[in-house]
Amino acid sequence: MPNSILTLFEVAELLKVAPKTVYTMAQRGGIPAFKVRGQWRFKQGDLDNWIEEQKVAVRAQVPRPSPQKRPASG
């Protein structure tokens, strides 16, 4: 459900990282999040979009193999 609200622990489980990692990312603005009475919350749709953006960013950084040069035949 794209409009579900997730807790920090649910996001940590989803991303397979430690809750502290998610907390730090949220504090630094590295992941879309908001606070409800001092507790971090995450909108499922925002996370889905963020994950897709991360995949695109990684693809852009991966060096592509250069075409093989063929030896000149003579």
CYANA upper distance limits for C-alpha pairs under 8 A (distance plus 0.5 A):
  1 MET  CA     44 GLN  CA      7.73
  1 MET  CA     45 GLY  CA      8.36
  2 PRO  CA     43 LYS  CA      8.06
  2 PRO  CA     44 GLN  CA      5.71
  2 PRO  CA     45 GLY  CA      4.84
  3 ASN  CA     43 LYS  CA      6.61
  3 ASN  CA     44 GLN  CA      6.29
  3 ASN  CA     45 GLY  CA      6.32
  4 SER  CA     43 LYS  CA      6.35
  4 SER  CA     44 GLN  CA      5.80
  4 SER  CA     45 GLY  CA      8.06
  5 ILE  CA     41 ARG  CA      6.96
  5 ILE  CA     42 PHE  CA      6.04
  5 ILE  CA     43 LYS  CA      5.14
  5 ILE  CA     44 GLN  CA      6.54
  6 LEU  CA     10 GLU  CA      6.40
  6 LEU  CA     11 VAL  CA      6.98
  6 LEU  CA     41 ARG  CA      6.21
  6 LEU  CA     42 PHE  CA      5.52
  6 LEU  CA     43 LYS  CA      6.69
  6 LEU  CA     44 GLN  CA      7.18
  7 THR  CA     11 VAL  CA      6.81
  7 THR  CA     40 TRP  CA      7.13
  7 THR  CA     41 ARG  CA      5.56
  7 THR  CA     42 PHE  CA      6.88
  8 LEU  CA     12 ALA  CA      6.66
  8 LEU  CA     19 PRO  CA      6.92
  8 LEU  CA     22 VAL  CA      7.15
  8 LEU  CA     23 TYR  CA      7.47
  8 LEU  CA     40 TRP  CA      6.57
  8 LEU  CA     41 ARG  CA      6.79
  8 LEU  CA     42 PHE  CA      7.84
  9 PHE  CA     13 GLU  CA      6.71
  9 PHE  CA     19 PRO  CA      6.20
 10 GLU  CA     14 LEU  CA      6.60
 11 VAL  CA     15 LEU  CA      6.54
 11 VAL  CA     19 PRO  CA      8.39
 11 VAL  CA     22 VAL  CA      7.78
 11 VAL  CA     42 PHE  CA      8.06
 12 ALA  CA     16 LYS  CA      6.25
 12 ALA  CA     17 VAL  CA      5.62
 12 ALA  CA     18 ALA  CA      6.22
 12 ALA  CA     19 PRO  CA      5.56
 12 ALA  CA     21 THR  CA      8.23
 12 ALA  CA     22 VAL  CA      6.55
 13 GLU  CA     17 VAL  CA      7.04
 13 GLU  CA     18 ALA  CA      8.27
 13 GLU  CA     19 PRO  CA      8.49
 17 VAL  CA     21 THR  CA      7.02
 17 VAL  CA     22 VAL  CA      7.87
 18 ALA  CA     22 VAL  CA      7.33
 19 PRO  CA     23 TYR  CA      6.66
 20 LYS  CA     24 THR  CA      6.62
 21 THR  CA     25 MET  CA      6.66
 22 VAL  CA     26 ALA  CA      6.57
 22 VAL  CA     31 ILE  CA      8.41
 23 TYR  CA     27 GLN  CA      6.69
 23 TYR  CA     40 TRP  CA      8.18
 24 THR  CA     28 ARG  CA      6.71
 25 MET  CA     29 GLY  CA      6.56
 25 MET  CA     30 GLY  CA      5.22
 25 MET  CA     31 ILE  CA      6.21
 26 ALA  CA     30 GLY  CA      6.34
 26 ALA  CA     31 ILE  CA      5.83
 26 ALA  CA     32 PRO  CA      7.32
 26 ALA  CA     33 ALA  CA      6.41
 26 ALA  CA     40 TRP  CA      8.10
 29 GLY  CA     33 ALA  CA      8.21
 31 ILE  CA     47 LEU  CA      8.13
 31 ILE  CA     50 TRP  CA      7.68
 32 PRO  CA     42 PHE  CA      7.21
 32 PRO  CA     43 LYS  CA      8.36
 32 PRO  CA     46 ASP  CA      6.86
 32 PRO  CA     47 LEU  CA      7.19
 32 PRO  CA     50 TRP  CA      7.83
 33 ALA  CA     40 TRP  CA      7.00
 33 ALA  CA     41 ARG  CA      6.24
 33 ALA  CA     42 PHE  CA      5.32
 33 ALA  CA     43 LYS  CA      7.70
 34 PHE  CA     40 TRP  CA      6.17
 34 PHE  CA     41 ARG  CA      5.90
 34 PHE  CA     42 PHE  CA      6.99
 35 LYS  CA     39 GLN  CA      5.64
 35 LYS  CA     40 TRP  CA      5.00
 35 LYS  CA     41 ARG  CA      6.27
 36 VAL  CA     40 TRP  CA      6.97
 36 VAL  CA     41 ARG  CA      7.33
 42 PHE  CA     46 ASP  CA      7.91
 42 PHE  CA     47 LEU  CA      7.59
 43 LYS  CA     47 LEU  CA      6.84
 44 GLN  CA     48 ASP  CA      6.68
 45 GLY  CA     49 ASN  CA      6.79
 46 ASP  CA     50 TRP  CA      6.58
 47 LEU  CA     51 ILE  CA      6.54
 48 ASP  CA     52 GLU  CA      6.91
 49 ASN  CA     53 GLU  CA      6.74
 50 TRP  CA     54 GLN  CA      6.68
 51 ILE  CA     55 LYS  CA      6.84
 52 GLU  CA     56 VAL  CA      6.86
 53 GLU  CA     57 ALA  CA      6.65
 54 GLN  CA     58 VAL  CA      6.67
 55 LYS  CA     59 ARG  CA      6.77
 56 VAL  CA     60 ALA  CA      6.76
 57 ALA  CA     61 GLN  CA      6.98
 58 VAL  CA     62 VAL  CA      6.86
